[in-house]
Amino acid sequence: MARATGTGPGCRAEPGGRAARATGIGPGCRAEPGGRAARATGTGRRPLPAGLALGALGILGFSFSLPATRLAVADFDPWVVAFGRATVAAALSALYLAATHARWPTRAQVRSLLIVAAGVVVGFPLLTSLALEVETAAHGAVVIAILPAATAVAAVARAHEH
């Protein structure tokens, strides 16, 4: 059994600084294979998972979407702005998929992707561009802030849940 160090659940330290055997490995409890105790790093905190960091980066990037669209529609037609965004996103996606040698989607997946694309590629950018031609980005941000709740309500209604 491996020895453990730390202060997390399942970790017990012996007096004198030696690590006790762990009853369970949990957050803040580290063990080395072969029964040797791991040295404490000082903070006891783990780095953010990659998904959480990428999600935060996505939210940060998306937060600039409305102000940037508002600036763009001041000089360009809203249709050009909407489909220009879609074209750039499609090109970047194609490069990424080609670089990772991703498999082609199945027929069922293509149908689902087309439905999603109608809203994500056409509906949202086009309607946002048209709206921001006459309204401020702050008004748009309020409407977009309601979208997660509206999505949850639509999912509950579609699944016939209470």
N, C-alpha and C positions, 0 to 999 in steps of 0.2 A: 504494500500500500504506500502511496506517495505521502510525503510530509507536506504540510501546507503552511503558508504564512498569510497574514492579512487579518482584517477585522470583519469580514463578511459572514453571512449565515453559514454555519457548519465549520467555521474556523475557530480553533482555540489555541491560544499561545500559552506555552509553559512559562512559569517564572524563570527569570534569568535569560530570556530572549530566545530560547530554543523553541522551535515550532512543534506543536503536537500533531498527532495524526488527525487528518480531517475525517469528520463523519459525513461530510458532503461538500462538494465543491460548489460554491456560490459566488455572487458578485463580491469582489474584493478579496477573494480567497484564491491563492495561486499555489500550484504544486508543480514540482519538477518530476519527471519520470525517474524511477530508480530510488525513490525515497529521500532524495536530497531536497532540502528546503530552498525555495526561491528567495532571492533578496528583495526587500521592499523597495519600491520605486520612489516612495516619499509622498505622492499625492493620493494613491489608492484609486485614482479615476482611470477609466478606460477611454480610449479614443472613440470618437463618434463613428458609428457604423457608416460604411460608404453610402448606403441607400439614404440615410438621414441627411448626410452632407450634400448629396446630389439633389435631394428633394428641396433642401433649403436654398441651394443655388438656383434651382428652377423657379422657386417662388420669388426670389430676388430678381431674376431676369424677367419674369412675367409682370412684376410690379412696374416695370418701365414701359410695358406694352401700350397702355392707354395714353400716357403723355407723349410717347413717340408717335403714335398714330395721330394724335391731335396735331402735332407739329407737321406730320407728313401731309395730312389732308388740307393744310393751309396752302400748299404749293402744288399738290398733285390731285388728280381725280380720285375719289374714294374707291372706284373700281380698280384702278391701277394699284393703289395701296394694298387693297385686299388680296388681289391675285399676285402681286409682287411678293408679298409675304409668303404666300403659298408656294410660289415658284422657288424662292430661296430655301424654304424649309424642305421642299421635295428634293432639291439638288443635294443639300447636306445629308438628308436621310439616305438617298441613293448611294452617295459616297461611303457612308458608314456601313450600310448593308453590304456593299461590294467588298469593302475592306475586311469585314468579319465573315465573309462567305456564308451569309445567312441563307436558310432554305426558303424556297418560294412558298407562299401561303396556299393552303388547300382551297377548294371551291367554296366551302362553307365559310372559311376565314375571309375570302375575298368579298363575299356578300356582306359580312359584318363590317369589314374595313370600308366598303363603299358607303354604308349607312353612316358610320362614324365620320368619314371624310366629308359627307354632305354638311354636317354640322360644324366640324372643326376646321375644314379647309375653306368652305364656301360660306356657310351661315354666319358663324361668329365673326370672322374678320370683315366680311362685307357689311353686315349690319352694324358692327362697331364703327367701321369707317364712315358709313352714312350718318350714324348718330353723332359722331364727334365732329362732323362738319358744322353742326349747329349748336351743340352742347359742349360743356367743359369736361375735361378729363375727370374732375372731382365728381360730377354727376354720374359719369359712367362707372367710376369706382364703387359708388354706393350700390348701383344695380348689380355689378359683378360680385360684390360682397354677399349678396343674397343668393347667388347661384348655388353654392354648396348645399344650403338648406333646401332650396327648390329641387335640387337633384335628389336629395334624400327623400323628400316627400313623394316625388315621382316614382322612385324605386320602390317605396313602401306601397304605393297605390298599384303599381304594376304587378308586384308580387302578392297582392291581396292580403297584406299583413295589417295588423292593427297597431 
